[in-house]
Each structure stands twice: as C-alpha cells, then as structure tokens.
Amino acid sequence: MPWSRIISGIVAIALALVATLLGGWYFTIAIAVVVLLGQEEYFNLVRARGILPAAKTTMFVSLALLVICNFNESLADAVMPIAGTLICFYLLFQPKMATIADISASIMGLFYVGYLSSYWVRLRNIDSLAYGNIPYGYATQAIGGYWSNIGKFQEESLASLSPGLTLTVLTFFCIWAADIGAYIIGKFFGKTRLSDISPKKTVEGAVFGIIASIFVALAGAYYLQLPKFLFTGVALGLLIGIASLLGDLTESMLKRDAGVKDSGQLIPGHGGILDRTDSYIFTAPLVYYFVTLLLPLIANL
C-alpha cells in the first residue's frame, strides 16, 4: 500500500474522530464540507455524460437540509420533496430546455450525496442534548462548554457519553474494519471476482470484510451494553458490512458509467472525496433506523 494512501487515510480518520468527538455544529460543518465536495465530484461525473444538472441549487438545499437536521428531523424529511420541486422549477427556466436526465441527475445528487449523508448528523445527535460532555448548540457556547468538560472523559464512565457519540464511533469502526479487512484479504488471498463493476474486488475480500465488521460490532455491542448484544452485534455488523460494500460498488458503477478511474484527485492515494466516503453513504440511514426503530424492539424481546 503506498505511503501516500496510508498517511492520507490516517489523517482522514483523525479528522473524522475529532469532528465526531466535538459533535454539534462542529460535526455538522464537517459533514457539510464532505457533502459539498462530494456533490461537486458527483456532478463532474454527470457532466462527463453530457448531462447539465442544477448543481448550485442542489448544493444549497443540501446545506439547508444539514442545518435543519440540528433542529427538527421531521422538518428535514420534508425538505426532500420541497427541494425536488425547487430543482424542477429551476430547470424549467434554463436557456436550454432541460432533459429527463438533467432532472434525474439533480434529484439523485440531492438524495445520494445530500439527503443520505444528513443521517450522519441525525445519528450523532441522538440524545446529545441530554448529555453535557459534548458541546452542542451555538458555536460560541460550545467552545467554552467543550474545554470546561473535557476532563470528564477521564473521570466518568462510558455510560456518561451520549448514545449518538458512541454509536457513531462504533459505526465508523465497523466500516473501517470492513474496508481494511476486505482490502488485505482481497489483495493477498482473493481469487474470485465479486463483480464486473469493480474488477479488483473479490468474494473472499468482501466476505472477510463483512466478518470483520461483525466482530467489531459484537465487541462494541458488548462494551456499550446494548440489549441482546450477541444478536444486536451480529445484526448491526452484518448491516454495516453489507451497506458499506454496496455503497462502494454503487460509486464504482457511477465512475464506470462516466468513464473515469477516480471521482477526483483531492486525497493522495485515494482519489476524490466520493472514493473515500462511498462506504459511508448508505450506512448512516440504515444504522440510524436500526438504532431508533429496531433496537427498542430487540430490547423488549
């Protein structure tokens, strides 16, 4: 593995952990930066096919969606149909008559990069207001709140941390385990091609990546004392492992259709933002609803 890939990967992981630890608007801003860069790369892929999307409008409503997630999640869900309507209205008044592809690519850019990514903010915000160890709220208040409470990490137990923080970090760990496990096993032991969409991916690597995700999720479920931790850990790890794999393949399909190797050249050794975050796109909404809808049912079994 090239050193540029290793170093940039370590830096990306460190930045992700710091933003997750800080939470609140810090985390939202970090996700917003990723969304804007990712959408720019997505729209470049779209333009390579001769499609003219409503890029600026889509980016604006995606930012609005992330901001609204910090105040009202139900209202955030209402943004999707409203934003889709605005995008269609915008395309109606362009000098060149818009095509079905223009409209579809714009809505896809909103859903794929903007809406699905907003679930990271929702996941991180679970019960955050009920805990004082992580800053939340206005930035000026959060800065003081963070430094005055940082010592609590040394004094208080894991139970004092917000579920949003611990579950977000656990999800990250599962994705990283799946990615690293699939890469190593696939590179040295993989022999069976998984899909023509991504020729370098192997069945052996994919299976081991999912198994690695399950082991990490099991350890996390036990450590976090999640209900029915054996079942919960296996289910959560399987969900994350499969979702991260399918996210990777989906982005590979987009690149293949656009006729490019990487979505961009922003990250040394990794390509673009989408190349580095494709495993995260489908994962957040699935984990969020697993935690908010299924976990309470599992606890009552």
Secondary structure, DSSP 8 states (H G I E B T S, - for coil): --HHHHHHHHHHHHHHHHHHHH-HHHHHHHHHHHHHHHHHHHHHHHHTTT----HHHHHHHHHHHHHHHTT-HHHHHHHHHHHHHHHHHHHHTSSS---HHHHHHHHHHIIIIIITTHHHHHHHTTTGGG-SSS--SSHHHHHHHHHHHTTHHHHS-GGGS-HHHHHHHHHHHHHHHHHHHHHHHHHHH--SEEETTEEEEEHHHHHHHHHHHHHHHHHHHHHTT-TTHHHHHHHHHHHHHHHHHHHHHHHHHHHHHHT-S-S-SSBTTTBSHHHHHHHHHTHHHHHHHIIIIIHHHHHT-
